[in-house]
Amino acid sequence: MKTNYLLPNKWKPLGWFLFITGLLAGIVLYIIGYDGELMVTKVFSIYSDPFIGDAGFFKIIDNGIADELVFVCIIIGGLLVGFSKEKIEDEYIYKLRTESLVWAIIFNYILLLFTIVFVYDMTFFNVLIFNVFTPLLFFVFRFNFIKLKSVDHEE
């Protein structure tokens, strides 16, 4: 099965490291109630919010970058894990990857619709932040769970 869109298998360990590190760091930041004061440094901003500081486009601002680093680790790690070839990339893995991706998108939007109807205020805002990662999380977890389960049944 020719899959030009997949990365080489050698990227998968780095992906798992970034993905798990990002998830654990994100959970810790969420539990401690991260307020943006960790790892403050000057960063380039395309647009600066008037409620936070000086409003305007293309400015250098002070910002805590811990949450951005966590987001980057989860996204890059998840993409590396989800879209790196398996050691044996056959038609079954291709089918499993495709079904897992479709399942993850459908499941994600069902959950999002549920929260749109039943969750409000800042809790809904938190749901939207988590929703940045959930399609990738659902895909990676389902793909690997089903793949692991199918290996167990073959033995």
N, C-alpha and C positions, 0 to 999 in steps of 0.2 A: 504494500500500500504506500503510494507516494504522498507524503505530507510535507509540502514545502513550507508551510507556515509554522512548523514546530522547530524549536531550538534543539541543539545537540543535548544528549543525555547528561553530559558532564556539568551542565548548569543546574541540575536538579538539587545536589547537596547544598550549594550556595542558596538556592531558592528556599529550601527547608529551613536553613539557618536564619535567613532574613525574615521569613514568614512567622516562624515560631517566636523569634526574638521580638518582632513587632507586635504580635498578639499579646505576649506576656507583658511587654512594656505598656501597651495600650490598656490592658486590664488594670495594671498597677496605677497608671495615671488616672483612670476613671475612678478607681476605689478611693484614692487619696484626694479626689476632687481637684484635679489639676486646674490652676487658674491662669496659666500663661506666664508665670514668673520664673520658669526653669530654663536655663541655658539662654538667657537674653543676649542677643547680639544684633548688630546692624545688618539689615537685609535690604535687598532691592525689592520694592513693591511697585507693581503695575498701577494699582489704585489704593490709596490710603483712605480709610473710613473717617469721616469727620467726627464721629462719636468717640473714636479712640485717640485721635491726635489731629495733626494737620491734614486737612483734606487735600487731595490732589492726585494727579497722575505722575508716574515715574519718579518716585522718591526713595530715598534711603531712610528707613525707619528702624527703631528698636523693636525687637519682637522676640518672644520666647519661642525657640524652634523645636522644643521637645516633641510637641504634638505633630509637627510637620515631619520630623524624622521617623516617628512611629508610623504615620500614614505611608511614607515612602517605603519603609521596610515591608509593611504588609502588602502593599500593591506590587512592588517589584518582586518580592519573594513569592507571592501568590501567582503572579504571571510566570515566573521561572518554573515553579512547581507544576502548575497546570498545563503549561505549553512547552515543556521539554519532552523530548521523545523518551519512551520507555526503552529498556535494554532490548526487548523484543517488541517491536512495533508492528503488530499484525492487524488483520481486519477486525478481530474481536476488540482489540484496544481502541481502534478507530471508532467502532460502533459504540463502545462504552463511553469514550470521551464525548462523542456527539450527544448521546442520550443524557449524559450527566450535565452537559452544558444547557441543553433544552430544559431539563428538569430544574436546574438551579434558577434559571430565569423565570420560569413559571411559578415556582415556589416562592421566589423572592417577591414577585409582584402580587401574589395572593397575600403574603404577609404585609406588604406595603398597603394594599387596599384595606385590609383589616385595621391597620393602625390609623389610616386616614379617617376611617369611620369612628373608631373608638378611643383614640389617644389624642390629647390636646396639649396646648401650651408648650412649655419648654421640654416636656417629655417627648412630644412629637418632634421637636427640633433635634433632640438626641437620637431619636429613631432615624431621622434623615441623615445624620452624621454616620451612624452605623450602616445605613443603607449604601454608603459609598463602597463598603467592603463585602456586604453580604452575598452578592451574586458570585464573587470570586471565592468566598469562604464556602458557600454551599457547593459550588462546582468541585473545588479541590477535595473537600471532605467526602462528597458522594462518590466521585471518581475513584479515590483511593480506597474507600470502604468497600465498594462493589468489587474492585480489582482484588483486594485482599480476600474478600469472601469467596470469590471464584477460585482463587489459588487454593484455599482451604478445602473446597469441595473436590478439586481435582486430585488431591493427595489421598 
